[in-house]
């Protein structure tokens, strides 16, 4: 295919993957329930986007483990991320902790996105980078579409139907229940694999791989430092005030 044909195809694939991925959708919902104002929302969504983009790109360039146990391991961690976010919503969370944890789990979700991408890269032809960027763009457009529908719906729900704090707890409890079942099922599937991690043999291939992972780690640390500078701690104060008003 030509580059623009590959781009359109992979934008559509990324968009569809988000809408079809119930676990990714529930994680996204859990992320934003307590933080629906523009400032905190930008911080959290940016953190998730940057993180999953890093591991998605890394996987496309063969930096992810190729062992058979790795996909069920990642799927188990994705379910665990849903359970964690739901429980954090129930007990209360601050913005700074939310976007930092989101970044960590975003790295995991990026590997999950890469599994869907790897099944369709055969249609990329000679346009690997274009297809990769387009798939990621489709994922972001899908997330934006969900948020555009979700945020106004939550505002209306918490304004006219149920108190914000009560609604957050009830919905998060339901999500945690679902995520817990997924986590148990995926952990059971993971246990069927014989996970053996032996000592690596030192050679040029190992050295090259170590250098690539070191570069990736430096990129992740640099991105964390940049976002830590961009998203000031003072925004937590606004959320605490809103939480206090909601409880009252």
DAVENGI-V262093 format. One record per residue. N is the residue number from 1. SS is DSSP state (a for helix, b for strand, c for the rest). BURIAL is I if it has 9 or more other ideal C-beta (glycine too) atoms within 8 Angstrom, else O. Layout:
n=N ss=SS burial=BURIAL
n=N ss=SS burial=BURIAL
This chain:
n=1 ss=c burial=I
n=2 ss=c burial=O
n=3 ss=a burial=O
n=4 ss=a burial=O
n=5 ss=a burial=O
n=6 ss=a burial=I
n=7 ss=a burial=I
n=8 ss=a burial=I
n=9 ss=a burial=I
n=10 ss=a burial=I
n=11 ss=a burial=I
n=12 ss=a burial=I
n=13 ss=a burial=I
n=14 ss=a burial=I
n=15 ss=a burial=I
n=16 ss=a burial=I
n=17 ss=a burial=I
n=18 ss=a burial=I
n=19 ss=a burial=I
n=20 ss=a burial=O
n=21 ss=c burial=I
n=22 ss=a burial=O
n=23 ss=a burial=I
n=24 ss=a burial=I
n=25 ss=a burial=I
n=26 ss=a burial=I
n=27 ss=a burial=I
n=28 ss=a burial=I
n=29 ss=a burial=I
n=30 ss=a burial=I
n=31 ss=a burial=I
n=32 ss=a burial=I
n=33 ss=c burial=I
n=34 ss=c burial=I
n=35 ss=c burial=I
n=36 ss=c burial=I
n=37 ss=c burial=I
n=38 ss=a burial=O
n=39 ss=a burial=O
n=40 ss=a burial=I
n=41 ss=a burial=I
n=42 ss=a burial=O
n=43 ss=a burial=I
n=44 ss=a burial=I
n=45 ss=a burial=I
n=46 ss=a burial=I
n=47 ss=a burial=I
n=48 ss=a burial=I
n=49 ss=a burial=I
n=50 ss=a burial=I
n=51 ss=a burial=I
n=52 ss=a burial=I
n=53 ss=a burial=I
n=54 ss=a burial=I
n=55 ss=a burial=I
n=56 ss=a burial=I
n=57 ss=a burial=I
n=58 ss=a burial=I
n=59 ss=a burial=I
n=60 ss=a burial=I
n=61 ss=c burial=O
n=62 ss=c burial=O
n=63 ss=c burial=I
n=64 ss=c burial=I
n=65 ss=c burial=O
n=66 ss=c burial=O
n=67 ss=c burial=O
n=68 ss=c burial=O
n=69 ss=a burial=I
n=70 ss=a burial=I
n=71 ss=a burial=O
n=72 ss=a burial=I
n=73 ss=a burial=I
n=74 ss=a burial=I
n=75 ss=a burial=I
n=76 ss=a burial=I
n=77 ss=a burial=I
n=78 ss=a burial=I
n=79 ss=a burial=I
n=80 ss=a burial=I
n=81 ss=a burial=I
n=82 ss=a burial=I
n=83 ss=a burial=I
n=84 ss=a burial=I
n=85 ss=a burial=I
n=86 ss=a burial=I
n=87 ss=a burial=I
n=88 ss=a burial=I
n=89 ss=a burial=I
n=90 ss=a burial=I
n=91 ss=a burial=O
n=92 ss=c burial=O
n=93 ss=c burial=I
n=94 ss=c burial=I
n=95 ss=a burial=I
n=96 ss=a burial=I
n=97 ss=a burial=I
n=98 ss=a burial=I
n=99 ss=a burial=I
n=100 ss=a burial=I
n=101 ss=a burial=I
n=102 ss=a burial=I
n=103 ss=a burial=I
n=104 ss=a burial=I
n=105 ss=a burial=I
n=106 ss=a burial=I
n=107 ss=a burial=I
n=108 ss=a burial=I
n=109 ss=a burial=I
n=110 ss=a burial=I
n=111 ss=a burial=I
n=112 ss=a burial=I
n=113 ss=a burial=I
n=114 ss=a burial=I
n=115 ss=a burial=I
n=116 ss=a burial=I
n=117 ss=a burial=I
n=118 ss=a burial=I
n=119 ss=c burial=O
n=120 ss=c burial=I
n=121 ss=a burial=I
n=122 ss=a burial=O
n=123 ss=a burial=I
n=124 ss=c burial=I
n=125 ss=c burial=O
n=126 ss=c burial=O
n=127 ss=c burial=I
n=128 ss=a burial=I
n=129 ss=a burial=O
n=130 ss=a burial=I
n=131 ss=a burial=I
n=132 ss=a burial=I
n=133 ss=a burial=I
n=134 ss=a burial=I
n=135 ss=a burial=I
n=136 ss=a burial=I
n=137 ss=a burial=I
n=138 ss=a burial=I
n=139 ss=a burial=I
n=140 ss=a burial=I
n=141 ss=a burial=I
n=142 ss=a burial=I
n=143 ss=a burial=I
n=144 ss=a burial=O
n=145 ss=a burial=I
n=146 ss=a burial=I
n=147 ss=a burial=I
n=148 ss=a burial=O
n=149 ss=a burial=O
n=150 ss=a burial=I
n=151 ss=a burial=I
n=152 ss=a burial=O
n=153 ss=a burial=O
n=154 ss=a burial=I
n=155 ss=a burial=I
n=156 ss=a burial=I
n=157 ss=a burial=I
n=158 ss=a burial=I
n=159 ss=a burial=O
n=160 ss=a burial=O
n=161 ss=c burial=O
n=162 ss=c burial=O
n=163 ss=c burial=O
n=164 ss=a burial=O
n=165 ss=a burial=I
n=166 ss=a burial=O
n=167 ss=a burial=I
n=168 ss=a burial=I
n=169 ss=a burial=I
n=170 ss=a burial=I
n=171 ss=a burial=I
n=172 ss=a burial=I
n=173 ss=a burial=I
n=174 ss=a burial=O
n=175 ss=a burial=I
n=176 ss=a burial=I
n=177 ss=a burial=O
n=178 ss=a burial=I
n=179 ss=a burial=I
n=180 ss=a burial=I
n=181 ss=a burial=O
n=182 ss=a burial=I
n=183 ss=a burial=I
n=184 ss=a burial=O
n=185 ss=a burial=O
n=186 ss=a burial=I
n=187 ss=a burial=I
n=188 ss=a burial=O
n=189 ss=a burial=I
n=190 ss=a burial=I
n=191 ss=c burial=O
n=192 ss=c burial=O
n=193 ss=c burial=O
n=194 ss=c burial=O
n=195 ss=c burial=O
n=196 ss=c burial=O
n=197 ss=c burial=O
n=198 ss=c burial=O
n=199 ss=c burial=O
n=200 ss=c burial=O
n=201 ss=c burial=O
n=202 ss=c burial=O
n=203 ss=c burial=O
n=204 ss=a burial=O
n=205 ss=a burial=O
n=206 ss=a burial=I
n=207 ss=a burial=I
n=208 ss=a burial=O
n=209 ss=a burial=I
n=210 ss=a burial=O
n=211 ss=a burial=O
n=212 ss=a burial=I
n=213 ss=a burial=I
n=214 ss=a burial=O
n=215 ss=a burial=O
n=216 ss=a burial=I
n=217 ss=a burial=O
n=218 ss=a burial=O
n=219 ss=a burial=I
n=220 ss=a burial=I
n=221 ss=a burial=O
n=222 ss=a burial=O
n=223 ss=a burial=I
n=224 ss=a burial=I
n=225 ss=a burial=O
n=226 ss=a burial=O
n=227 ss=a burial=I
n=228 ss=a burial=O
n=229 ss=a burial=O
n=230 ss=a burial=O
n=231 ss=c burial=I
n=232 ss=c burial=O
n=233 ss=c burial=O
n=234 ss=c burial=O
n=235 ss=a burial=I
n=236 ss=a burial=I
n=237 ss=a burial=O
n=238 ss=a burial=I
n=239 ss=a burial=I
n=240 ss=a burial=I
n=241 ss=a burial=O
n=242 ss=a burial=I
n=243 ss=a burial=I
n=244 ss=a burial=O
n=245 ss=a burial=O
n=246 ss=a burial=I
n=247 ss=a burial=O
n=248 ss=c burial=O
